[in-house]
Amino acid sequence: MPEKVSRVLAAGPPAAILLYTLAPELLAGWPARPPSRLEASFLTEGAAALPETGRLTGRDNTANIEAVLRHRPDLVLDYGSVAPSFVSLAHRVQEQTGIPTLLLDGALARIPETYRVLGEILGRRKDADLRAEAAGRILAEAEAHAARLGQRGRPRVLYVRGPRGLETGLAGSINTEIIEFAGALNVAGRALGPGGLTQISLEQVLAWNPDWVIAIHPDFPAHARQDPLWRALPAVRANRLVLAPGLPFGWVDFPPAVNRLLGLIWLPVLFGLVPAETLPERVSDFHALFYHRRPEPQQIAALLRPALPG
């Protein structure tokens, strides 16, 4: 690693979010696209104004080696899967550019360790410790709540992506990791086994009959409440269809990075383990520490309105 890091190129959105939460002034830009107006309202002005740098990883990778060199980073950072293909990519980027390339494991349970490792490398040890400790508390609380759900009965959850809700994550998918970590049962994973993202049918959904439907696309709840087949699902009729907040980043997924810690604060409230009135303050405190900007009360209210039944 370089002795001093003053500019970091994030290989993908998870890495950009991780770096932003720790050292926003080092972020060269956003890999996928600049923040939208609504997303920017939850971020610092400097971060919101950063350019698009292109992705090195993922399905929509747009950057190339020349683009990496053009941004002149001291370090290339990737965060997420440590499968052999991603390790190979990190080696290739480092070999072809001569720029140190760091790949960190994106598993939920390793977030505190990840912050401490990155803080050591970036010379941000104190800031990293604060975030590592906060993440550790959230993870420990989530594990305790999961144990209570195990005794009471695990809620059966269907996680859906897209405006029609016909994509989900299977068992072990990083996209549904927080649902399982929080102690709920992923009905698609139980029925279809391990894997990543997959397409599903409404017939499968009706057969699984989940207790809760958690969506991430803002158009899906209105669609489900109008579609006769989705309305036939007891969870939809009982108002147990909720929209996971997605500003500035998703609480369940999209992308699957440290932003998912907010989902671990929210899910115990959804499952009736924690009073709902505690949620606004905790969300506000999380934003202030990790996103460097405390939202206005009306912003938090708008986030939570579709995320809680009733």
SESETI-521301 format. One line per 10 residues: number of its first residue (from 1); their letters; for each residue x, y, z of C-alpha. Coordinates in steps of 0.05 Angstrom, whole numbers, always signed. Each point is the difference from the previous one (the first is absolute). Example, Ala and Ser with C-alpha at 12.3 -4.5 7.8 and 13.67 -1.06 7.14 Angstrom:
2
1> AS> +246:-90:+156 ~ +27:+69:-13
END
This chain:
310
1> MPEKVSRVLA> +0:+0:+0 ~ +24:+72:-12 ~ +27:+38:+59 ~ -53:+55:-10 ~ -67:-7:-35 ~ -32:+64:-24 ~ -44:-25:-57 ~ -37:-66:-6 ~ -37:-29:-60 ~ -59:-44:+20
11> AGPPAAILLY> -8:-61:-45 ~ -75:-3:+12 ~ -57:+31:+40 ~ +11:-41:+63 ~ +72:+23:+4 ~ -21:+72:-13 ~ -50:-2:+58 ~ +50:-32:+47 ~ +52:+53:-16 ~ -50:+57:+3
21> TLAPELLAGW> -22:-21:+70 ~ +72:+1:+25 ~ +38:+52:-40 ~ -44:+37:-52 ~ +56:+49:-17 ~ +40:-58:-31 ~ -54:-24:-47 ~ +18:+15:-73 ~ -71:-8:-24 ~ -62:-45:-5
31> PARPPSRLEA> +9:-64:-40 ~ -71:-7:-26 ~ -27:+71:-7 ~ +0:+65:+39 ~ -53:+4:+55 ~ -70:+22:-20 ~ -29:+63:+30 ~ -37:-40:+54 ~ +62:-42:+16 ~ +43:+62:+3
41> SFLTEGAAAL> -45:+30:+53 ~ +25:-53:+48 ~ +75:+9:-17 ~ +52:+53:+10 ~ +3:+53:-54 ~ +70:-20:-21 ~ -18:-73:-8 ~ -64:+15:-38 ~ +40:+41:-51 ~ +50:-56:-15
51> PETGRLTGRD> +2:-26:-72 ~ -15:-69:-27 ~ +64:-41:-5 ~ -27:-66:-29 ~ -5:-69:+29 ~ +55:-51:+0 ~ -43:-56:+28 ~ -72:-24:-6 ~ -48:-12:-57 ~ +5:+71:-27
61> NTANIEAVLR> +75:+11:+4 ~ +18:+59:-44 ~ +70:+20:+21 ~ +65:-26:-31 ~ +73:+3:+18 ~ +9:+66:-36 ~ -56:+30:+40 ~ +32:-23:+65 ~ +66:+33:-19 ~ -36:+64:-22
71> HRPDLVLDYG> -28:+10:+71 ~ +71:-7:+30 ~ -21:-36:+64 ~ +49:-21:+54 ~ -44:-61:+13 ~ -55:-40:-35 ~ -51:-26:+50 ~ -49:-57:-11 ~ -49:-26:+52 ~ -48:-58:-3
81> SVAPSFVSLA> +9:-71:-24 ~ +68:-32:+9 ~ -15:-56:-50 ~ +59:-20:-44 ~ -25:+41:-59 ~ +2:+64:+41 ~ +68:-17:+29 ~ +25:-11:-71 ~ -28:+67:-22 ~ +35:+36:+57
91> HRVQEQTGIP> +66:-33:-19 ~ -9:+18:-73 ~ -15:+74:+16 ~ +61:+4:+45 ~ +46:-34:-50 ~ -23:+42:-60 ~ -1:+68:+35 ~ +54:-7:+53 ~ -51:+30:+50 ~ -11:-38:+65
101> TLLLDGALAR> -68:-34:-2 ~ -35:-20:+64 ~ -59:-49:+2 ~ -38:-4:+66 ~ -51:-53:+20 ~ -70:+29:-2 ~ -33:-49:+49 ~ -44:+34:+52 ~ +34:-32:+60 ~ +68:+27:-23
111> IPETYRVLGE> -19:+73:-4 ~ +34:+21:+65 ~ +64:-35:-20 ~ -4:+30:-70 ~ -4:+71:+28 ~ +61:-12:+44 ~ +41:-29:-57 ~ -19:+57:-47 ~ +11:+52:+54 ~ +70:-25:+12
121> ILGRRKDADL> +17:+3:-74 ~ -31:+69:-10 ~ +28:+31:+64 ~ -70:+8:+28 ~ +5:-46:+60 ~ -42:+42:+48 ~ -57:+11:-49 ~ +2:-74:-19 ~ -4:-21:+73 ~ -63:+43:+10
131> RAEAAGRILA> -34:-33:-59 ~ +25:-69:+18 ~ -28:+6:+70 ~ -67:+26:-25 ~ -5:-56:-51 ~ +19:-51:+53 ~ -57:+23:+45 ~ -50:-4:-57 ~ +23:-70:-19 ~ -2:-24:+73
141> EAEAHAARLG> -71:+28:+9 ~ -22:-34:-65 ~ +27:-67:+24 ~ -37:+7:+66 ~ -65:+17:-36 ~ +11:-59:-47 ~ +6:-46:+60 ~ -67:+27:+26 ~ -32:-13:-67 ~ +27:-70:+0
151> QRGRPRVLYV> -37:-13:+65 ~ -64:+36:-20 ~ -3:-24:-72 ~ +38:+27:-59 ~ -40:+45:-47 ~ -2:-26:-71 ~ +24:+56:-47 ~ +0:+9:-75 ~ +49:+53:-25 ~ -18:+28:-68
161> RGPRGLETGL> +37:+43:-50 ~ -25:+37:-61 ~ -65:+37:-15 ~ -39:-66:-7 ~ +34:-36:+58 ~ +22:-60:-39 ~ +73:-2:+19 ~ +27:-23:+67 ~ +62:-27:+35 ~ +11:-73:+18
171> AGSINTEIIE> +31:-31:+63 ~ +69:+28:+14 ~ -9:+58:-48 ~ +34:+64:+22 ~ -64:+34:-23 ~ -42:-34:+54 ~ +54:-8:+52 ~ -30:+50:+50 ~ -68:-34:-2 ~ +31:-66:+22
181> FAGALNVAGR> +48:+36:+48 ~ -59:+34:+34 ~ -31:-68:+14 ~ -54:-3:-54 ~ -9:-57:-49 ~ +11:+15:-74 ~ -56:-40:-32 ~ +32:+0:-69 ~ +65:-26:+28 ~ -35:-54:+38
191> ALGPGGLTQI> -39:-22:-62 ~ +54:+7:-53 ~ +65:-10:+38 ~ +65:+40:-2 ~ +20:+49:-54 ~ -2:+74:-19 ~ -54:+41:-33 ~ -54:-38:-38 ~ -66:+11:-36 ~ -64:-26:+32
201> SLEQVLAWNP> -73:-7:-20 ~ -63:+22:+35 ~ -21:-73:+4 ~ +61:-14:+42 ~ -14:+61:+44 ~ -71:-23:+14 ~ +24:-70:+16 ~ +53:+26:+49 ~ -52:+46:+34 ~ +50:+44:+38
211> DWVIAIHPDF> -17:+37:+64 ~ +34:+63:-26 ~ +18:+28:-68 ~ +59:+48:+0 ~ +10:+40:-65 ~ +54:+47:-21 ~ -30:+30:-64 ~ -43:+61:+16 ~ -51:-19:-54 ~ -13:-70:+25
221> PAHARQDPLW> -47:+12:+60 ~ -50:+38:-42 ~ +4:-54:-54 ~ -11:-56:+50 ~ -60:+33:+31 ~ -33:+8:-69 ~ +19:-67:-31 ~ -53:-54:+14 ~ +51:-56:+9 ~ +44:+39:+49
231> RALPAVRANR> -63:+23:+37 ~ -17:-74:+9 ~ +61:-7:+44 ~ -20:+2:+74 ~ +61:+43:+18 ~ -21:+54:-50 ~ -72:-1:+24 ~ +23:+5:+73 ~ +45:+60:-16 ~ +64:-39:+13
241> LVLAPGLPFG> +31:+26:-64 ~ +53:+53:+14 ~ +50:+40:-40 ~ +71:-1:+26 ~ +28:+71:+1 ~ +51:+15:-55 ~ +27:+70:+13 ~ +56:+13:-6 ~ +13:-75:-4 ~ -42:-62:+10
251> WVDFPPAVNR> -14:-30:+68 ~ -2:-72:-24 ~ +38:+0:-64 ~ +16:+44:-60 ~ +56:+0:+13 ~ +18:-52:+52 ~ +49:+40:+41 ~ +6:+31:+70 ~ -66:+38:-14 ~ -35:-66:+17
261> LLGLIWLPVL> +14:+13:+74 ~ -60:+46:-2 ~ -42:-60:-22 ~ +22:-37:+63 ~ -25:+59:+41 ~ -67:+0:-38 ~ -17:-74:-5 ~ -8:-13:+75 ~ -50:+58:+1 ~ -37:-31:-59
271> FGLVPAETLP> -3:-67:+35 ~ -28:+29:+64 ~ +62:-8:+43 ~ +16:+74:+9 ~ -48:+59:+8 ~ -9:+40:-64 ~ +8:+66:+36 ~ +74:-15:+11 ~ +14:-4:-74 ~ +3:+74:-22
281> ERVSDFHALF> +54:+19:+50 ~ +42:-62:-16 ~ -5:+13:-74 ~ +20:+73:+11 ~ +60:-19:+42 ~ +23:-52:-51 ~ -3:+52:-56 ~ +38:+51:+41 ~ +57:-49:+14 ~ +5:-41:-64
291> YHRRPEPQQI> -27:+49:-52 ~ +28:+64:+32 ~ -66:+36:-4 ~ -59:-3:+49 ~ -66:-1:-39 ~ -57:+47:+14 ~ -58:-32:+39 ~ -44:+3:-62 ~ +51:-37:-41 ~ +1:-57:+51
301> AALLRPALPG> -76:-1:+3 ~ -3:-7:-76 ~ +49:-58:+3 ~ -38:-37:+53 ~ -71:+11:-24 ~ -1:-57:-52 ~ +48:-42:+41 ~ -48:-14:+58 ~ -70:-30:-5 ~ -56:+50:+10
END
